[in-house]
Amino acid sequence: MENFYHSIGMPINFQELGVHPDIRQIREMAERCCAASGSHTGSAKQLRLEDMIEIYLMADQILLL
């Protein structure tokens, strides 16, 4: 997937976007994502706030893996 995203000019992590959010900003992004998604009807998997925070943390630290 990463190769495909790069082939279409899409970044795969925050560093490639040139942003470095702190934990407070990551939590705020996750909270806004929860608010914007509204209902989970039709979703393949229901994501909790903690799940979203973890996804954002992985996007921030992907190059450390």
PyMOL Python script that loads the backbone (N, CA, C, O; Angstrom):
from pymol import cmd

cmd.read_pdbstr("""\
ATOM      1  N   MET A   1       0.815  -1.183   0.000  1.00  0.00           N
ATOM      2  CA  MET A   1       0.000   0.000   0.000  1.00  0.00           C
ATOM      3  C   MET A   1       0.866   1.256   0.000  1.00  0.00           C
ATOM      4  O   MET A   1       0.568   2.223  -0.702  1.00  0.00           O
ATOM      5  N   GLU A   2       1.929   1.238   0.783  1.00  0.00           N
ATOM      6  CA  GLU A   2       2.788   2.424   0.841  1.00  0.00           C
ATOM      7  C   GLU A   2       3.336   2.775  -0.538  1.00  0.00           C
ATOM      8  O   GLU A   2       3.361   3.947  -0.916  1.00  0.00           O
ATOM      9  N   ASN A   3       3.774   1.772  -1.290  1.00  0.00           N
ATOM     10  CA  ASN A   3       4.299   2.026  -2.636  1.00  0.00           C
ATOM     11  C   ASN A   3       3.214   2.628  -3.528  1.00  0.00           C
ATOM     12  O   ASN A   3       3.476   3.560  -4.289  1.00  0.00           O
ATOM     13  N   PHE A   4       2.007   2.099  -3.433  1.00  0.00           N
ATOM     14  CA  PHE A   4       0.906   2.644  -4.228  1.00  0.00           C
ATOM     15  C   PHE A   4       0.639   4.093  -3.849  1.00  0.00           C
ATOM     16  O   PHE A   4       0.528   4.954  -4.721  1.00  0.00           O
ATOM     17  N   TYR A   5       0.536   4.366  -2.555  1.00  0.00           N
ATOM     18  CA  TYR A   5       0.278   5.745  -2.121  1.00  0.00           C
ATOM     19  C   TYR A   5       1.364   6.689  -2.635  1.00  0.00           C
ATOM     20  O   TYR A   5       1.067   7.780  -3.120  1.00  0.00           O
ATOM     21  N   HIS A   6       2.605   6.269  -2.529  1.00  0.00           N
ATOM     22  CA  HIS A   6       3.697   7.106  -3.033  1.00  0.00           C
ATOM     23  C   HIS A   6       3.590   7.293  -4.554  1.00  0.00           C
ATOM     24  O   HIS A   6       3.894   8.369  -5.070  1.00  0.00           O
ATOM     25  N   SER A   7       3.163   6.254  -5.260  1.00  0.00           N
ATOM     26  CA  SER A   7       3.073   6.350  -6.726  1.00  0.00           C
ATOM     27  C   SER A   7       2.038   7.378  -7.166  1.00  0.00           C
ATOM     28  O   SER A   7       2.123   7.908  -8.274  1.00  0.00           O
ATOM     29  N   ILE A   8       1.067   7.661  -6.311  1.00  0.00           N
ATOM     30  CA  ILE A   8       0.056   8.667  -6.659  1.00  0.00           C
ATOM     31  C   ILE A   8       0.301   9.980  -5.907  1.00  0.00           C
ATOM     32  O   ILE A   8      -0.552  10.868  -5.886  1.00  0.00           O
ATOM     33  N   GLY A   9       1.476  10.082  -5.295  1.00  0.00           N
ATOM     34  CA  GLY A   9       1.858  11.323  -4.628  1.00  0.00           C
ATOM     35  C   GLY A   9       1.213  11.547  -3.283  1.00  0.00           C
ATOM     36  O   GLY A   9       1.122  12.681  -2.811  1.00  0.00           O
ATOM     37  N   MET A  10       0.764  10.469  -2.661  1.00  0.00           N
ATOM     38  CA  MET A  10       0.094  10.581  -1.363  1.00  0.00           C
ATOM     39  C   MET A  10       1.075  10.264  -0.234  1.00  0.00           C
ATOM     40  O   MET A  10       1.781   9.258  -0.297  1.00  0.00           O
ATOM     41  N   PRO A  11       1.126  11.106   0.793  1.00  0.00           N
ATOM     42  CA  PRO A  11       2.015  10.823   1.930  1.00  0.00           C
ATOM     43  C   PRO A  11       1.478   9.654   2.754  1.00  0.00           C
ATOM     44  O   PRO A  11       0.284   9.356   2.738  1.00  0.00           O
ATOM     45  N   ILE A  12       2.388   9.004   3.471  1.00  0.00           N
ATOM     46  CA  ILE A  12       1.968   7.864   4.287  1.00  0.00           C
ATOM     47  C   ILE A  12       2.094   8.109   5.784  1.00  0.00           C
ATOM     48  O   ILE A  12       1.711   7.257   6.586  1.00  0.00           O
ATOM     49  N   ASN A  13       2.631   9.268   6.167  1.00  0.00           N
ATOM     50  CA  ASN A  13       2.743   9.558   7.590  1.00  0.00           C
ATOM     51  C   ASN A  13       2.808  11.065   7.804  1.00  0.00           C
ATOM     52  O   ASN A  13       2.895  11.832   6.845  1.00  0.00           O
ATOM     53  N   PHE A  14       2.766  11.476   9.036  1.00  0.00           N
ATOM     54  CA  PHE A  14       2.784  12.900   9.357  1.00  0.00           C
ATOM     55  C   PHE A  14       4.077  13.572   8.920  1.00  0.00           C
ATOM     56  O   PHE A  14       4.055  14.718   8.471  1.00  0.00           O
ATOM     57  N   GLN A  15       5.210  12.873   9.044  1.00  0.00           N
ATOM     58  CA  GLN A  15       6.494  13.462   8.671  1.00  0.00           C
ATOM     59  C   GLN A  15       6.486  13.861   7.201  1.00  0.00           C
ATOM     60  O   GLN A  15       6.970  14.935   6.845  1.00  0.00           O
ATOM     61  N   GLU A  16       5.941  13.005   6.349  1.00  0.00           N
ATOM     62  CA  GLU A  16       5.872  13.326   4.929  1.00  0.00           C
ATOM     63  C   GLU A  16       4.925  14.494   4.658  1.00  0.00           C
ATOM     64  O   GLU A  16       5.034  15.155   3.625  1.00  0.00           O
ATOM     65  N   LEU A  17       4.014  14.743   5.565  1.00  0.00           N
ATOM     66  CA  LEU A  17       3.139  15.913   5.457  1.00  0.00           C
ATOM     67  C   LEU A  17       3.819  17.169   5.997  1.00  0.00           C
ATOM     68  O   LEU A  17       3.368  18.288   5.755  1.00  0.00           O
ATOM     69  N   GLY A  18       4.913  16.960   6.732  1.00  0.00           N
ATOM     70  CA  GLY A  18       5.625  18.083   7.325  1.00  0.00           C
ATOM     71  C   GLY A  18       5.009  18.566   8.627  1.00  0.00           C
ATOM     72  O   GLY A  18       5.212  19.712   9.029  1.00  0.00           O
ATOM     73  N   VAL A  19       4.262  17.699   9.281  1.00  0.00           N
ATOM     74  CA  VAL A  19       3.657  18.062  10.565  1.00  0.00           C
ATOM     75  C   VAL A  19       4.139  17.101  11.645  1.00  0.00           C
ATOM     76  O   VAL A  19       4.459  15.944  11.373  1.00  0.00           O
ATOM     77  N   HIS A  20       4.184  17.600  12.866  1.00  0.00           N
ATOM     78  CA  HIS A  20       4.648  16.800  14.002  1.00  0.00           C
ATOM     79  C   HIS A  20       3.731  17.081  15.191  1.00  0.00           C
ATOM     80  O   HIS A  20       4.096  17.830  16.097  1.00  0.00           O
ATOM     81  N   PRO A  21       2.535  16.475  15.185  1.00  0.00           N
ATOM     82  CA  PRO A  21       1.575  16.762  16.251  1.00  0.00           C
ATOM     83  C   PRO A  21       2.017  16.184  17.592  1.00  0.00           C
ATOM     84  O   PRO A  21       2.630  15.118  17.653  1.00  0.00           O
ATOM     85  N   ASP A  22       1.694  16.911  18.670  1.00  0.00           N
ATOM     86  CA  ASP A  22       1.946  16.372  19.999  1.00  0.00           C
ATOM     87  C   ASP A  22       0.713  15.563  20.420  1.00  0.00           C
ATOM     88  O   ASP A  22      -0.287  15.528  19.703  1.00  0.00           O
ATOM     89  N   ILE A  23       0.790  14.927  21.567  1.00  0.00           N
ATOM     90  CA  ILE A  23      -0.293  14.032  22.002  1.00  0.00           C
ATOM     91  C   ILE A  23      -1.606  14.789  22.167  1.00  0.00           C
ATOM     92  O   ILE A  23      -2.673  14.231  21.908  1.00  0.00           O
ATOM     93  N   ARG A  24      -1.547  16.036  22.589  1.00  0.00           N
ATOM     94  CA  ARG A  24      -2.767  16.835  22.733  1.00  0.00           C
ATOM     95  C   ARG A  24      -3.430  17.054  21.373  1.00  0.00           C
ATOM     96  O   ARG A  24      -4.651  16.957  21.249  1.00  0.00           O
ATOM     97  N   GLN A  25      -2.626  17.346  20.364  1.00  0.00           N
ATOM     98  CA  GLN A  25      -3.154  17.559  19.022  1.00  0.00           C
ATOM     99  C   GLN A  25      -3.685  16.258  18.420  1.00  0.00           C
ATOM    100  O   GLN A  25      -4.698  16.258  17.722  1.00  0.00           O
ATOM    101  N   ILE A  26      -2.997  15.157  18.694  1.00  0.00           N
ATOM    102  CA  ILE A  26      -3.467  13.852  18.209  1.00  0.00           C
ATOM    103  C   ILE A  26      -4.816  13.521  18.828  1.00  0.00           C
ATOM    104  O   ILE A  26      -5.720  13.051  18.136  1.00  0.00           O
ATOM    105  N   ARG A  27      -4.956  13.762  20.119  1.00  0.00           N
ATOM    106  CA  ARG A  27      -6.239  13.495  20.782  1.00  0.00           C
ATOM    107  C   ARG A  27      -7.327  14.375  20.187  1.00  0.00           C
ATOM    108  O   ARG A  27      -8.442  13.905  19.960  1.00  0.00           O
ATOM    109  N   GLU A  28      -7.026  15.633  19.934  1.00  0.00           N
ATOM    110  CA  GLU A  28      -8.019  16.535  19.345  1.00  0.00           C
ATOM    111  C   GLU A  28      -8.437  16.061  17.951  1.00  0.00           C
ATOM    112  O   GLU A  28      -9.617  16.116  17.607  1.00  0.00           O
ATOM    113  N   MET A  29      -7.474  15.596  17.147  1.00  0.00           N
ATOM    114  CA  MET A  29      -7.808  15.071  15.820  1.00  0.00           C
ATOM    115  C   MET A  29      -8.729  13.862  15.938  1.00  0.00           C
ATOM    116  O   MET A  29      -9.694  13.735  15.185  1.00  0.00           O
ATOM    117  N   ALA A  30      -8.428  12.976  16.883  1.00  0.00           N
ATOM    118  CA  ALA A  30      -9.248  11.790  17.083  1.00  0.00           C
ATOM    119  C   ALA A  30     -10.657  12.168  17.550  1.00  0.00           C
ATOM    120  O   ALA A  30     -11.640  11.589  17.088  1.00  0.00           O
ATOM    121  N   GLU A  31     -10.753  13.130  18.456  1.00  0.00           N
ATOM    122  CA  GLU A  31     -12.068  13.567  18.941  1.00  0.00           C
ATOM    123  C   GLU A  31     -12.882  14.183  17.802  1.00  0.00           C
ATOM    124  O   GLU A  31     -14.086  13.947  17.698  1.00  0.00           O
ATOM    125  N   ARG A  32     -12.229  14.968  16.956  1.00  0.00           N
ATOM    126  CA  ARG A  32     -12.934  15.570  15.816  1.00  0.00           C
ATOM    127  C   ARG A  32     -13.362  14.508  14.813  1.00  0.00           C
ATOM    128  O   ARG A  32     -14.431  14.609  14.211  1.00  0.00           O
ATOM    129  N   CYS A  33     -12.536  13.505  14.638  1.00  0.00           N
ATOM    130  CA  CYS A  33     -12.877  12.403  13.740  1.00  0.00           C
ATOM    131  C   CYS A  33     -14.113  11.667  14.259  1.00  0.00           C
ATOM    132  O   CYS A  33     -15.013  11.335  13.488  1.00  0.00           O
ATOM    133  N   CYS A  34     -14.152  11.414  15.566  1.00  0.00           N
ATOM    134  CA  CYS A  34     -15.328  10.759  16.175  1.00  0.00           C
ATOM    135  C   CYS A  34     -16.568  11.605  15.963  1.00  0.00           C
ATOM    136  O   CYS A  34     -17.618  11.083  15.588  1.00  0.00           O
ATOM    137  N   ALA A  35     -16.461  12.892  16.197  1.00  0.00           N
ATOM    138  CA  ALA A  35     -17.611  13.792  16.051  1.00  0.00           C
ATOM    139  C   ALA A  35     -18.069  13.852  14.598  1.00  0.00           C
ATOM    140  O   ALA A  35     -19.271  13.867  14.333  1.00  0.00           O
ATOM    141  N   ALA A  36     -17.139  13.888  13.659  1.00  0.00           N
ATOM    142  CA  ALA A  36     -17.486  14.006  12.244  1.00  0.00           C
ATOM    143  C   ALA A  36     -18.081  12.725  11.680  1.00  0.00           C
ATOM    144  O   ALA A  36     -18.899  12.770  10.761  1.00  0.00           O
ATOM    145  N   SER A  37     -17.673  11.581  12.227  1.00  0.00           N
ATOM    146  CA  SER A  37     -18.147  10.309  11.679  1.00  0.00           C
ATOM    147  C   SER A  37     -19.577  10.002  12.080  1.00  0.00           C
ATOM    148  O   SER A  37     -20.240   9.189  11.436  1.00  0.00           O
ATOM    149  N   GLY A  38     -20.064  10.647  13.143  1.00  0.00           N
ATOM    150  CA  GLY A  38     -21.451  10.430  13.556  1.00  0.00           C
ATOM    151  C   GLY A  38     -21.728   8.969  13.859  1.00  0.00           C
ATOM    152  O   GLY A  38     -21.114   8.378  14.748  1.00  0.00           O
ATOM    153  N   SER A  39     -22.643   8.403  13.126  1.00  0.00           N
ATOM    154  CA  SER A  39     -23.039   7.012  13.336  1.00  0.00           C
ATOM    155  C   SER A  39     -22.018   6.057  12.737  1.00  0.00           C
ATOM    156  O   SER A  39     -21.356   6.369  11.747  1.00  0.00           O
ATOM    157  N   HIS A  40     -21.904   4.901  13.351  1.00  0.00           N
ATOM    158  CA  HIS A  40     -21.005   3.868  12.841  1.00  0.00           C
ATOM    159  C   HIS A  40     -21.749   2.906  11.924  1.00  0.00           C
ATOM    160  O   HIS A  40     -21.183   1.899  11.498  1.00  0.00           O
ATOM    161  N   THR A  41     -23.009   3.202  11.613  1.00  0.00           N
ATOM    162  CA  THR A  41     -23.790   2.336  10.754  1.00  0.00           C
ATOM    163  C   THR A  41     -23.098   2.175   9.405  1.00  0.00           C
ATOM    164  O   THR A  41     -22.715   3.157   8.769  1.00  0.00           O
ATOM    165  N   GLY A  42     -22.945   0.938   8.983  1.00  0.00           N
ATOM    166  CA  GLY A  42     -22.329   0.665   7.696  1.00  0.00           C
ATOM    167  C   GLY A  42     -20.816   0.584   7.741  1.00  0.00           C
ATOM    168  O   GLY A  42     -20.183   0.288   6.728  1.00  0.00           O
ATOM    169  N   SER A  43     -20.230   0.840   8.889  1.00  0.00           N
ATOM    170  CA  SER A  43     -18.775   0.761   9.011  1.00  0.00           C
ATOM    171  C   SER A  43     -18.338  -0.700   9.065  1.00  0.00           C
ATOM    172  O   SER A  43     -19.048  -1.555   9.593  1.00  0.00           O
ATOM    173  N   ALA A  44     -17.167  -0.967   8.515  1.00  0.00           N
ATOM    174  CA  ALA A  44     -16.630  -2.329   8.578  1.00  0.00           C
ATOM    175  C   ALA A  44     -16.238  -2.687  10.003  1.00  0.00           C
ATOM    176  O   ALA A  44     -16.390  -3.832  10.427  1.00  0.00           O
ATOM    177  N   LYS A  45     -15.736  -1.709  10.737  1.00  0.00           N
ATOM    178  CA  LYS A  45     -15.349  -1.908  12.136  1.00  0.00           C
ATOM    179  C   LYS A  45     -15.616  -0.621  12.888  1.00  0.00           C
ATOM    180  O   LYS A  45     -15.288   0.466  12.412  1.00  0.00           O
ATOM    181  N   GLN A  46     -16.202  -0.744  14.043  1.00  0.00           N
ATOM    182  CA  GLN A  46     -16.436   0.440  14.859  1.00  0.00           C
ATOM    183  C   GLN A  46     -15.133   0.813  15.552  1.00  0.00           C
ATOM    184  O   GLN A  46     -14.493  -0.018  16.197  1.00  0.00           O
ATOM    185  N   LEU A  47     -14.753   2.076  15.407  1.00  0.00           N
ATOM    186  CA  LEU A  47     -13.541   2.573  16.039  1.00  0.00           C
ATOM    187  C   LEU A  47     -13.907   3.445  17.227  1.00  0.00           C
ATOM    188  O   LEU A  47     -14.735   4.350  17.121  1.00  0.00           O
ATOM    189  N   ARG A  48     -13.286   3.161  18.344  1.00  0.00           N
ATOM    190  CA  ARG A  48     -13.457   3.990  19.528  1.00  0.00           C
ATOM    191  C   ARG A  48     -12.435   5.115  19.487  1.00  0.00           C
ATOM    192  O   ARG A  48     -11.505   5.077  18.681  1.00  0.00           O
ATOM    193  N   LEU A  49     -12.594   6.103  20.335  1.00  0.00           N
ATOM    194  CA  LEU A  49     -11.661   7.214  20.412  1.00  0.00           C
ATOM    195  C   LEU A  49     -10.236   6.699  20.615  1.00  0.00           C
ATOM    196  O   LEU A  49      -9.303   7.191  19.980  1.00  0.00           O
ATOM    197  N   GLU A  50     -10.067   5.721  21.488  1.00  0.00           N
ATOM    198  CA  GLU A  50      -8.737   5.169  21.770  1.00  0.00           C
ATOM    199  C   GLU A  50      -8.135   4.525  20.527  1.00  0.00           C
ATOM    200  O   GLU A  50      -6.927   4.615  20.306  1.00  0.00           O
ATOM    201  N   ASP A  51      -8.977   3.868  19.704  1.00  0.00           N
ATOM    202  CA  ASP A  51      -8.501   3.273  18.451  1.00  0.00           C
ATOM    203  C   ASP A  51      -7.961   4.355  17.520  1.00  0.00           C
ATOM    204  O   ASP A  51      -6.901   4.200  16.915  1.00  0.00           O
ATOM    205  N   MET A  52      -8.707   5.449  17.416  1.00  0.00           N
ATOM    206  CA  MET A  52      -8.298   6.541  16.530  1.00  0.00           C
ATOM    207  C   MET A  52      -7.002   7.191  17.010  1.00  0.00           C
ATOM    208  O   MET A  52      -6.135   7.528  16.204  1.00  0.00           O
ATOM    209  N   ILE A  53      -6.877   7.362  18.308  1.00  0.00           N
ATOM    210  CA  ILE A  53      -5.636   7.916  18.863  1.00  0.00           C
ATOM    211  C   ILE A  53      -4.467   7.008  18.508  1.00  0.00           C
ATOM    212  O   ILE A  53      -3.409   7.491  18.105  1.00  0.00           O
ATOM    213  N   GLU A  54      -4.645   5.711  18.650  1.00  0.00           N
ATOM    214  CA  GLU A  54      -3.582   4.756  18.339  1.00  0.00           C
ATOM    215  C   GLU A  54      -3.194   4.825  16.858  1.00  0.00           C
ATOM    216  O   GLU A  54      -2.011   4.750  16.526  1.00  0.00           O
ATOM    217  N   ILE A  55      -4.176   4.968  15.975  1.00  0.00           N
ATOM    218  CA  ILE A  55      -3.897   5.092  14.537  1.00  0.00           C
ATOM    219  C   ILE A  55      -3.073   6.343  14.265  1.00  0.00           C
ATOM    220  O   ILE A  55      -2.093   6.297  13.521  1.00  0.00           O
ATOM    221  N   TYR A  56      -3.470   7.466  14.870  1.00  0.00           N
ATOM    222  CA  TYR A  56      -2.716   8.710  14.683  1.00  0.00           C
ATOM    223  C   TYR A  56      -1.300   8.592  15.249  1.00  0.00           C
ATOM    224  O   TYR A  56      -0.353   9.109  14.655  1.00  0.00           O
ATOM    225  N   LEU A  57      -1.147   7.922  16.386  1.00  0.00           N
ATOM    226  CA  LEU A  57       0.190   7.728  16.957  1.00  0.00           C
ATOM    227  C   LEU A  57       1.058   6.892  16.030  1.00  0.00           C
ATOM    228  O   LEU A  57       2.246   7.175  15.874  1.00  0.00           O
ATOM    229  N   MET A  58       0.480   5.863  15.412  1.00  0.00           N
ATOM    230  CA  MET A  58       1.231   5.045  14.474  1.00  0.00           C
ATOM    231  C   MET A  58       1.642   5.862  13.249  1.00  0.00           C
ATOM    232  O   MET A  58       2.742   5.685  12.726  1.00  0.00           O
ATOM    233  N   ALA A  59       0.760   6.758  12.789  1.00  0.00           N
ATOM    234  CA  ALA A  59       1.086   7.608  11.639  1.00  0.00           C
ATOM    235  C   ALA A  59       2.212   8.575  11.977  1.00  0.00           C
ATOM    236  O   ALA A  59       2.983   8.974  11.104  1.00  0.00           O
ATOM    237  N   ASP A  60       2.302   8.946  13.243  1.00  0.00           N
ATOM    238  CA  ASP A  60       3.348   9.868  13.661  1.00  0.00           C
ATOM    239  C   ASP A  60       4.691   9.162  13.828  1.00  0.00           C
ATOM    240  O   ASP A  60       5.741   9.779  13.650  1.00  0.00           O
ATOM    241  N   GLN A  61       4.663   7.880  14.168  1.00  0.00           N
ATOM    242  CA  GLN A  61       5.892   7.155  14.498  1.00  0.00           C
ATOM    243  C   GLN A  61       6.241   6.084  13.500  1.00  0.00           C
ATOM    244  O   GLN A  61       7.104   5.251  13.777  1.00  0.00           O
ATOM    245  N   ILE A  62       5.605   6.072  12.353  1.00  0.00           N
ATOM    246  CA  ILE A  62       5.785   4.971  11.385  1.00  0.00           C
ATOM    247  C   ILE A  62       7.243   4.764  10.987  1.00  0.00           C
ATOM    248  O   ILE A  62       7.658   3.631  10.743  1.00  0.00           O
ATOM    249  N   LEU A  63       8.016   5.828  10.918  1.00  0.00           N
ATOM    250  CA  LEU A  63       9.410   5.689  10.507  1.00  0.00           C
ATOM    251  C   LEU A  63      10.296   5.101  11.599  1.00  0.00           C
ATOM    252  O   LEU A  63      11.440   4.729  11.338  1.00  0.00           O
ATOM    253  N   LEU A  64       9.775   5.015  12.814  1.00  0.00           N
ATOM    254  CA  LEU A  64      10.552   4.454  13.927  1.00  0.00           C
ATOM    255  C   LEU A  64      10.429   2.941  13.991  1.00  0.00           C
ATOM    256  O   LEU A  64      11.181   2.288  14.714  1.00  0.00           O
ATOM    257  N   LEU A  65       9.481   2.374  13.236  1.00  0.00           N
ATOM    258  CA  LEU A  65       9.258   0.924  13.297  1.00  0.00           C
ATOM    259  C   LEU A  65      10.323   0.154  12.555  1.00  0.00           C
ATOM    260  O   LEU A  65      10.279  -1.076  12.512  1.00  0.00           O
TER     261      LEU A  65
END
""", "prot")
cmd.dss("prot")
cmd.show_as("cartoon", "prot")
cmd.util.cbc("prot")
cmd.orient("prot")
